[in-house]
Amino acid sequence: MNSPHTLSHIVIAGGGTAGWVAAAALSRLTNNGETRITLVESEEIRTVGVGEATIPPIAMFLRLLGIDLSEFMRETQATIKLGIEFEGWLREGHRYIHPFGDYGRDINAVRFYQYWLKLRAFGKDVGEIEEYCLAAMAARHQRFAPPDPDPRTVQSSMAYAFHFDAALYAAYLRRYSEARGVRRVEGKIADVTLRSEDGYVSSLKLADGREIEGDLFIDCTGFRALLIGKAMGVPYVDWSHWLPMNSALAVQSERVADPLPYTRSTARPAGWQWTIPLQHRTGNGHVYCSDYMNDEDAGKILLASISGRPLTAPSQLRFTTGRRAEFWSRNVVALGLSSGFMEPLESTSIHFIQAGVTKLIALLPDKRFNPIERDTYNRLSIMQFEQTRDFLILHYKATERTGPFWDYVRNMDIPDTLAQKIELFRSNGRLFRFEDELFGEANWQSVLMGQGIMPERWDPMADALDVNVVAKQVQGIREAVRETALRLPTHQEFLTRFCAAPEPVD
Ligand SMILES: Cc1cc2nc3c(=O)[nH]c(=O)nc-3n(C[C@H](O)[C@H](O)[C@H](O)COP(=O)(O)OP(=O)(O)OC[C@H]3O[C@@H](n4cnc5c(N)ncnc54)[C@H](O)[C@@H]3O)c2cc1C
């Protein structure tokens, strides 16, 4: 017998990726037999239709839902993502991979890259830092196999995420959720009713007159933010002075080659372009700042540089980078685009939806809505958003690119938290992961070095071992990573064997 205060009805407003991720997780993980879940969406109002690259925690999230990864990949036309190749971000012609997974292995409790820095300074042939990361080397050779469970093997260090078709992912999670009792209501939300005594949401009014009452409401209405923004007036904290991108054009194109197992991000005069390879097609998009580039030119740049025939007309998206002042206010929790938005440079938005709903489940309120649950949720969410904001700003700040847009971002003031991180790394390569930070030391190291910030000196802790002994170990790791990468099946062989998707039907 549950408590009389247990939530009776959770109402999810919106059925894009956020709505269906929330429905799937809540139906699986709050299975108390007393809480009904209803999702309201309108076929008249389209989803954003983008959001196709992810980061490694998604595999754990899907497993938590009991989803078979092979089935999931087949049904969503998914491919493997081993990281992002940044092309032209430091300067034209330069490229580096921000891979998933670690570089080398710690020696004597000192980070591997510290030895790499030292040996390099001693004039040893240590090659590029990416040669020590299996995901990066596998990406370079277009190969993939899942991590080996034996922690002694190099292959145990493989880390990966997915690219998938956003529409197929939402449809897949809808089937999953409805099979677990989630009720879907088709209808347009016309109004949100607030209780006069405390401003809590009491119901959603649909255009056809129906009314849906609930205890807890999840706002997944996208940029419209019908509950948290429009009805409740929770302010938006604008970060566009640091991340000035505000526009994107997205277009799908025909697949012309075997899909790459990584996302490509190519710097452009006022922004950048993504290439996301799926099994059946390629996703492309140009993210730009309209103060420095008009839509027509942005479209021309995009269409001139995609491979394969365009399958759709480019679709235009507008956004303001930032976050809600509160992600959870009274009895409304915002997930997805209604909660805030950071451009897709490091593919973090879907992760924030997953992280948001799992945090919500961990802090699930009852009908009394103890403010400590809400406050903890907000504190954790704001911290993760701000840490990720800093990580994104780093890509723009540390560059040698020139031109009106790049001059602005290269010279702009940055948050103190980021300035301190850069300074600490620049002095002798030290990095720390604060609290529950999404991007760890290997991620920061990869992007700091990739964007041209090299430590002036290595950590003195790396001096405890003889340089020639270390050189041998480092060389051994380099060879082992290379051999392992070359032994793996190609990415296409892996897809064919593990999860070949059916040919799409037009
Ligand atoms: C250019 C761009 C590229 C991106 N790329 C990535 C990426 O690579 N990786 C990543 O992780 N994320 C990415 N994202 C973010 C990702 O697309 C979103 O986080 C994700 O799609 C979630 O969107 P959503 O569900 O919040 O909103 P939406 O997709 O907009 O869904 C909103 C839902 O609300 C419903 N709705 C709205 N108003 C009403 C109403 N009045 N009545 C009834 N229903 C209503 C709609 O019908 C729809 O179902 C990108 C975003 C943009 C803009």
The ligand as an ORCA input file, in Angstrom:
! r2SCAN-3c Opt
* xyz 0 1
  C      19.711     23.094    -34.651
  C      19.609     22.096    -33.556
  C      20.399     20.946    -33.583
  C      20.358     20.028    -32.536
  N      21.170     18.930    -32.525
  C      21.229     18.139    -31.426
  C      22.103     17.043    -31.340
  O      22.823     16.735    -32.285
  N      22.122     16.326    -30.196
  C      21.316     16.616    -29.148
  O      21.405     15.964    -28.104
  N      20.416     17.602    -29.225
  C      20.354     18.375    -30.329
  N      19.440     19.381    -30.404
  C      18.447     19.517    -29.351
  C      17.323     18.484    -29.573
  O      16.800     18.635    -30.871
  C      16.229     18.688    -28.539
  O      16.787     18.679    -27.259
  C      15.227     17.557    -28.622
  O      14.760     17.385    -29.914
  C      14.102     17.804    -27.677
  O      13.179     18.714    -28.194
  P      11.822     18.886    -27.388
  O      11.169     17.572    -27.277
  O      12.139     19.636    -26.141
  O      10.996     19.893    -28.313
  P      10.202     19.646    -29.698
  O      10.866     18.662    -30.561
  O       9.984     21.020    -30.257
  O       8.811     19.036    -29.263
  C       7.789     19.838    -28.717
  C       6.529     19.019    -28.575
  O       5.551     19.825    -27.949
  C       4.348     19.727    -28.649
  N       3.605     20.966    -28.488
  C       4.055     22.232    -28.554
  N       3.040     23.096    -28.384
  C       1.935     22.349    -28.185
  C       0.568     22.649    -27.951
  N       0.093     23.894    -27.916
  N      -0.286     21.625    -27.795
  C       0.137     20.330    -27.852
  N       1.414     19.987    -28.066
  C       2.290     20.995    -28.245
  C       4.734     19.467    -30.103
  O       3.693     18.863    -30.820
  C       5.929     18.540    -29.899
  O       5.456     17.224    -29.752
  C      19.463     20.273    -31.459
  C      18.621     21.383    -31.478
  C      18.689     22.292    -32.510
  C      17.780     23.493    -32.495
*
